[in-house]
Amino acid sequence: MSDEHGGFEGIRENLDGNPMIQLFGYATPYWPRLTVGVVASFLTRFARLVPPIIVAAAIDRVLLNNGEPGLLTQAGLLPGGAIASEAAKVAFLRRLVVLAAVAYLVRSVTRFVSRYLLQSAAQKIQRDLRNDTYDHLQRLSMDFFADHQTGGMMSILNSDINRLESFLNTEFRQFIRVVATVGGIAVILSTYSVKLALIALAPVPVIGIASGYFLTWIEPRYRSIRRTVSRLNTRLENNLSGAAVIKAFDRYGFERERVEAQSQRYHDEKVAALRIRRAFFAGLRLLTGVVFVAILYVAGMDFIANPESEAALSAGTFAVFFLYLRRLYSPMRRVGKSANKYQLAKSSAERVFGLLGREPAITEPADPYEPDAIDGGVAFEDVTFAYDEQPVVCDVDLAVESGDTVGLAGPTGAGKSTLLKLVPRFHDPDEGAVRVDGTDVREYRLQTLRDHVAVVEQQPYLFSGTVAENIAYGDREVLAGEQRRARETDADGERPRPDRRRAADAETARERVREAAEAAEAGAFIEDLPKGYDTQIGERGVKLSGGQRQRVAIARALLNDPEIIIFDEATSDVDTETEERIQESLDRLVEDRTAFVIAHRLSTIRDADRIVVMDEGRVVERGTHEELLAERGDYADLWYAQADEGPVSADD
């Protein structure tokens, strides 16, 4: 129950190259959109630099009648020379207004274009990355899910990928803003005064170097924060999922202390990072303030000492100079914040691409075997399998003919479930081979193999949705029909005139669902539910009893019409009468199928064609019910113990 267990601290070991370069690799399909967006963003920034120049021209040429040409005159957009008459001033002012209107129009249009294209590209990258990460997760082996908790996986799929989208959406545009603004202002200021421009730009390399050091300081903090928030998510997810257990044992205080402790760790890590961030940003503000004061002093002294010299700024350019300084330092101060966001994004990218770099343990061969049908014969040939180097299945040698029913018995932890999980390749054996129809399961195409194998577990997982949808999950076509039916049903349960062909498909799907439910002895209780097959069963099927969930899971497995079916304590939560009815149905349903039945209730498997008894991962007995009773071994002891007749000894 440790919070450390199941974390993703080691996921970065799977990284192959720089994760941020891999992130930008996802932008490759959208380069036309990004190119236009970047160009539009530069145009937006340049258009924003025009109004201050217009203000300077208005002050000097219209208000003060200064004959200095200025940048717009040098560019041929305004006439040169002194403007003496009122009519000339009005004409000049009108031209300034037109230039300002054009600048704002360009700014508005290009701003819309750039933001839409860049943000939509970021959203598409986020979608692709989340889809690929989820798809990769689904392809990882069951070992991975046993070692990593759900909270950590959800943190990667949601928090980390959302952070990467935010970085691409916000900080990429911020980078363009800094480059365009600093470059444009540097050119403009240098045309007014090279000396003052150099003073104004002096902080730029200092801020760049300081940002590099800031990344070095803050990186370990954000890595620790990501680990801490993953553990906190895992703790919260565990507690919310285990609410019934917490209530049953009255462990509110215990769990509150654990959540508080994890929250405190998260708080401490965030505060430590916040301290570094605030110190860095305060230093940047102090630096830009010093430069602002220095320029004010130097420019003022030049004007006071010799207002007619070339070094002295005119009134208009003096005012506009400080407008540009504000615009210059505002994005420069954002560099520190962008560095902070970059480090957060890098930490998330390491986790996402570290996960994507994790190679699946279960892979398909280059030329997979895809038979049209299988008979269902299964053979375990000297199979050995271990979890974390602890043997669970040892040297199992077992051949099962097509159509046979095999019962597996033995104490808890004997390796029964693990052995049968090797058939659909939830795991691969460490030694030996599992064969279906004589072909090693590792040579099959995974989907082909699993289409012919159904598993019903002791604690079946049901999805949030209707009863019908959960049963239909066993067959792709039936599930598609149920989904069409759900889409065509309104909130009141009415079905308003759907397309006839699609309606027929949906009704056919529903009929198959009903047949599977009846075969699993589930039809009666489903019909008694408030909305029958359309009843919502809640998360994990919480609105159903344990026995009802098992019967729905059996129906789901039978719907797929598998050639091989595995029942892992599939009737453990039903009453004796229901178990007998299910058993009668299963006897008919598995008549032509290969069936494996794991049971602690030995009455469930007494009629099996063969019973295999396992202990400590090994097969210790095999035979029919009568043969094993006659041997007076482990099976006989278990049988008579359950029959309340006491264990059988060799002396009886």
N, C-alpha and C positions, 0 to 999 in steps of 0.2 A: 504493500500500500504506500510505498514511498513515492514522493513527487518526482524524484530523480528518474524513476523507472519509466521507460517508454518515451524518453525525450529524444530530441533531434540534434543533440550536441555534436554528434559525430557525422552529421549528414554532409558537412563541407568536405569530408575526405573524398567524396565522389566527384568533386569539381574537376572539370577539364578545361583549363584556361580561365581567363578573366570573365566573371559572371556578367559584368556590365556590357562587355563586348557581345556576349551571347544574347543579352537583352536587346541590344540594338540590332542584332541579327534578325530578330522577329519583325523589324521595321522594313526589311528588304522588299516584301511584296507590295508595300505601300509607298515606294519611293516617288512616284509621280505626284501623289497627293502631298507628301511631305515637302517635295521640292517647291511646289507652288505655294504651300503654306509658309515656308521659310522666306521665299522671295517677298511674299505679301507682308510678312512680319517686318522685314527690313524696310520696306516702303512705308509701313506704319510709323516706325521709329523715325525715319528721315522726315516724314510729314510733320511729326510732332516738334521737330527742331525749327520749322519755318516760322511759326508765330512770333517767337522772341525777336527774330531778325526784323519782322514787320513792325514790331513795337519800337525797336531801335530806329528804324527808318522814319516812323511817324514822329518820334520825339525830335530827332535831329533835323529832318527835312521839312516837316510841316510846322511843328511847334516852335523850334529854335531857328529855323531857316538856315541850318548848317549845310554847306555845300559838299561835305564829304560824301563820296559816292556810296560806300557800303557794299555788302556782298551781293545784294539783289541788283544793284546798278551794274556791278562788275559782270554779273551773269546776263545782263541785257534785259532784265525783266522790269527795270525802272529807269526813267530818264535821269541823266546826271545834271550837274550844275545847280546853281541856287534857284530856289523857287520863290519869286518875289510877289507875284500877283495873287489875289484871292482865288481867281478862277483856276490858276495853275495848281494852287494848293488843293482845291476841291477835286480837280482831275487826278492829281497825284494820290489823294486820299482814296478816291474811288478805285484806283488801280490796286492800292494796298488792300482794300476790302475784297476785291475780286481774288487777289492772290491768297488772302486768308481763307476765303470761302472754298477755293480749290483745294488748299491744304487740308482743311477740315473734311471736305468731301472725300479726298483720297484717303485720309486717315480713317474715316468711318468705314469705307468700302473695304479697304485692305485689312482693317482690324477684324471685320466680320469674316472675310475670306480666310485669313490666317488662323483665327481662333477656331473656326468651324473645321477646317481641314486638319489642323494639328491635334485638336481635341478628339475628333472622330478617329484619326489614326491611332491615338493613344488608346481609345476604347476598343478598337479592333485588335490591337496588340494584346491588351488585357484579356479580351475574349479568347484569342488564339492560345495565349499562354495558360489560361485557366483550363481550357479544354484539353490541351496537351498534358498538363500536369495531372488532371483528373484521369485521363485515359491511361497515363503511365502508372498512376497509383493502382488502377484496376488490374493492370497486368503484372503487378508484383505478387510474389508468392504469399501464402498464408503466414509464413514465418515472419514476414515484414509486419503484418497487421498484429501478430502476436507480440512483437517486440516494441511496437510504436502505438501510442494511444491516440484516440480519436481527436482529443483536444489539440494535439500538436499538428495533426493533419489538417484540421479545420483552420488553424492559425495560418498555415502555409497557403491553403486554397483561398482564404478570404483576406486576412490582414496583410500578408506579405505581397500577394499579387495586387491588391488594391493600392498598396503603398507604391509599387512599381508604376502603376497607371498614373497615380498622382504625380510621381516624379517626372514621367514623360510628359504629362499634360501641363504641369506648372513650371518645373525647373528648366525644361528644354526651351520653352518660350522665354524664360528669364535669362538664359544664356544668350539667346539671340538679342534680347533687349540690351544686355550689358555690352555686347560686342558692337551693335549698331549705335547705341547711344554714346559710348565712350569714343568710338572711332569718329563719329560725326561731330561731336562736340570738340574733340581734339583738333580736327581740321578747322572748324569755325573759329575757335579761340585763337589758334595760331595766326589766323589772318588779321586779328585785332592786335595781339601782342604776343610775340614768341616768348618773352620773358615770363609774363603772367601765365601763359599756357603751360610752360614747363613747371611752374610752381603748382598750378592746379593739378597737373597730371602726376606729380611726384608720388602721391600715395598709391597710385595704381600698382606698381610692382611690389610695394610694401604689402598691400592688401593681398596680392596673389601669393607671396611667400608665406605670409601669416596664415592664410587659408590652408596652405599645404601642411603647416605645423598643426593647425587646428584639427585637420583630418586625422593626423597621427595620434593626437591626444584623445580624440573623441571615439575613435574606432573601437577600442576595447570596451568602452562603456556601452556602446550600442549593441555589440555582440552579446554582452551580458544582459542587456535589457530584453533582447529577443529571446534568449533562453528563459529569462524569468517570466515573461508574459506567456510563453508557451506552457510553462509549468502551471501558471495561474489558470490558463484556459483549461488545461487538463484537469486540474483540481475541481474547477467549477463544473465542467462537463460530467465528471464522475459523480459529484454530489447531486447534481440535478437528475441524472439518470438513476441514481440510487436513493431517491427521496423516500421510497417505501421502506427500505432497510433502515435508513436514518431514523424514520418515525418509529419503526417497530422496536428498535433498541434504544430509542430516546438518546441519540448521540448528537443532539443539536449543539451542545457546548463544545464537544470534541471537534466537530467539523468546523464550527465557527472559529475555534482557535487555529485550526490548520489553514483556513482561508485567510484569517487575519495575518498569520505569519507569512504566507506567500504574498499577500497584498503589501505587507511591510517591506519585504525584500524588493518588490517592484517599485514601491515608493522610494526606497533608499537609492536604488540604481538610477531612477529618473532624476532625483534631486541632485545626485552627484554629477550627472551629465548636464543638468540645468545650470549648475554652478559654473562649469567650464564654458558653456555657451554664453551665459550672461557676461562673464568676464571678457570673453573675446569680442562680443558685440559692443560692449562699453569701450573697449580699446579702439575699435574702429571709429566710433562716434567721436572720441577724443581726438583721434588723428585727423579726421576730416574737419573738425572744428578748428584745430590749430592752423590748417591750411587756409580755411576760410578767413580767419583773422589775419593771416600773413598777407593774403591777396588784398584784403581791404586796406591794410596799412601801406603796402607797396604802391597800389594803384592810386590811393589817396595822396601819397607823398609826391608821386609823379605829376599829378594834376595840380597840386598846390605849388610845387617848385617851378614848373614851367608848363602852364596849361596849353601853350601853343605847340609844344614839341610833339614829335611823332609818338613818343612813349606814352604821352598822356591820352587817356580815353576820352571820347566825347561823352556828353551827358547820357545819350541814348545807349551807346555801347557800354558805358559804365554800369547802367541799370541791367542791360541784358546780360552782361558778363556774369552777374551774380544769379540771375535766373538760370543760366546754364550750369553754374556751379552746383546749384541745388539739384538739378536734373542729373548732373554727373555723379554726385555722391550718393544720391538715393539708390540707384541700382548697384553702385559699388558696395554700399553697406549690405545690400542683399546678397553679395557674393558669399559672405559668411553664412547667411541662412541657407543659401544654395549648397554650400559645402556641408552644412549640417544635414540637409535633405539628401544630398548625395550619399553620405555615409549611412543614413537610415536605409536608403534604397539599395545600397551595396550589400548591407547586412541581409536584407530580404532576398536579394538576388542570389546570394550565396546559398540560402536555404532552398529556394525554388529550384535553381539549377543543380544544386547538390542532390536534391531529390530526383530530378530528371536524369542525373548521371548515375543513379543507382540502377545497376543492371538486374533485370528480372531473373530470378532463379529458375523459373519455369519458362522455357522457350520452345518454339517450334523448330523442327528441322528445316533445312533449306528446301527439301522436296518432300513435304508432308504426305502421309498416307491418308487418302480420303475415300473409303469404301462407300458404295451406295447404301449398303445395309450391313448389319453385323448379326451374328447368331447369339452372342452373349457368353461364350465360353471364357472363363477367367482363370489364369494360372499365376500363382506366386512362386517364383523360383529362387530359393535361398535368399529371401529378401531380408535386408537389415536396414534399419533407419534409426537415426538419433536426433534428439533435440539438444542443441548446445553441447554436443559430444556425450550426452547421456543416452545410452541405447534405450529405445522404446519398443522396437520390433527387432527380434533376433532370429536369423536363420529360419524364416518361415517358408515352408515348402508345401503348397496346397494347390490342387487342381480342381476346378469346378466346371462341370459339364453345362452346356447350354440348357436352360430351362430348370436347373436344379435350384432348390431352396436350401441355403446353408444358414444355420443358426450359430451365433457366436456367444459363448458364455465365459464367465470368469470374473474375478474380483475387479473392483474399480482400479484403473491404472494398469490393467494387464496389457494394454496396447491394441485392444479390439478396434476402437474408433480410428486410431492412427493407421492401422493396417488397411482399413477400407478407404481411407482418404487418399491412398496411393492409386486407387483405381481411376478416379477422374483427374488425377494429377494435381491435386491440391498440394502435394509434396512429391518429390522424386526419391526413390530409395537410394541409400548410400552404397549399397551392394545388392547384387542380384537384379532381377527384372520382374515387372508385372506385365503380363501379356493378356490381351483381349483378342480372341480368335487366333491365337498363335503369334500375334504381332505385338512387339513391345509398345506400350502406351506412349513412350517417348517419340515414337515414329509417327503417331497420328497427328492430324491437324486438331488443335485443341477444341475448336468449336464442334467438329465432327464427333470427337470422342465424347464430349460432354452433352451433346444432343442425345446420345444413346444411354446416358447414365443419369439417374435421378437419385437425390439424397434427401431423406427426411430425418432431421436431427431431433434430439431430445428437447431442445429449447429452440424451436423454429423461429426464424426472424420473419415478421410480417411488416409490410410497408404501410405507412399512413395512406389511407385510401379506402375504397369499398371492399367488401368481401369478394365480389366478383373480380375486381381488378387483381387482387392477391392470388386468387385461383388461376386466373388467366395468365399470370406471370409465367406459368409453366410452358406456354406455347406462344411463339412470336405472333402468329397469325390471329390467334384468339385474343391475345392482348391488344393487338391493333384494332380488332373489332370492338372490344370493350371500351377502348379509348374513343373510338368514333361515337359509340353510344353515349358516353359521358359528355362529349362535346355537344351532342344534339339534344341533351336533356336540360331543361331549364331548372331554375332554383326550386320550383314546386314539384319537380319530378315528372313533369309532362314532357312529351316528345313531339315538338311542333313540326309535323309534315316533313320528315327528312327525305332525302333522295331515296327512291325505292330500292335501287341496287345496293346502296350503302346500308339501308335499313335491313335488307335481307342478310347482308354480311354480319351486321351486328346481332341479329336474331340467331343466326347460325352459331356465332361465337357464344352467345348466352346459353344456347341449348347444350353446347359442349361443356360449358362451365357447370351447368346443372347436372349433367351426367357424371362428371368427375366428383362433384359433391355428394351425389347419391352413393356412388361407389365407396366413398370414404365415410359413409354414415354421417354426413354433415348436413344433408339436405333439410332434415326436419328442424334442427335448431336454427338454420339460416332463415327458413321461411317464417320462423317466429320472431325474428329481429324486426325492429320498427319499420325499416324499409327493405326488408328481405336482403336480396343480393346487392342492393344499392346502399346498404347501411355503411356509414363511415365507422371504421374500427379503431381509429386513433393511432398515435405513434406506437410502433412495435405491437400493434394489436391489443392495446391495453384494455379495450372495452370488452374483450372476449376472455373467457376463462382459459386456463392452461390446456384443458382437454379440447376445447373448441379450437384453440390455435393449432393444436396438433392435427386435428381433423382437416382444417383448412390447408395445412402444409401437405398432408397426405394427398388431398385432392389436387393440389398444385403439381405434385410430383407425378400423379397418375395421368394428368391431362397431357403431359408430354409423350405419353405412350412409350416409355423407355424399354429397351431390351434388357438393361441391367438396373435394378433398383435396390437401394441401400436404406434400410430402416435402422436408425440409431436410437434405440429406446423410444420409438415413435408412438407408443401407446402408454407411456409411463404415467401420464397425467389424466387418463380417462378412467372412469369407474369400470368395475368388472363386467357389468352387463354390456356397456358400450364397447369394451374391448372385445368381448365375444362376437358382437355383431361386426365390428371392424375386421376381426380375424377371419370370420366367414367370408366377408367380401374380399379380403386380401388373398385368401386361399384361391378364390376364383380368378382374381386379377393377376396373380403371379404364376398362374398355371403354366403359361408359355414363356415366362420371363425367368432370367437368372436373378435370384433374390438373395440378399444378405440381410439377416435380421439379428441385430444386437439386442440382447434382452437380459435384464436382471430377473424379470418375472419369467421363469423357465417354462411356464405353461404356454407362453407365446410361441416357443420354438419346438415344443415336444413333437410336432408332426413334420418337422423339417426333414428333407431327404438326408441331411447329414448335420451333425452338431460338432462344432470345433470348440474346445475348451482351451483358453489361453491363460497363462500366468507369467508375469514378469517378462512379457514380450515374446514368449515362446508358446508353441502349440504343445500342450501336454497330453491332450486326449482328443480323439475324434471317433465318430461313429454315429449310429442312430440312437434315439432315446433309449430303446430297450437294451441295445448293446452297452451303452455307457452305464446304465443302471446295473447291468450284470457285472461290469468290471469293478463296481464298488469303489470308484476313485473320487476325484474332486467333484465331478458332475453329480454323482450319486449323493455325496454329502450336501451339495447345494440344493438338490431336488428335495430330499427328505427334510432338510432344515426349513425350506419354504412350506412344505406340507405339514409342518409341526410334528414330524415323527422323529426328529433328532437325526444326527449324522449316522451314516452307516460305517461300521468298522470292518476290517478284514476278517475278524473273528466271528461276525454274525452268520 
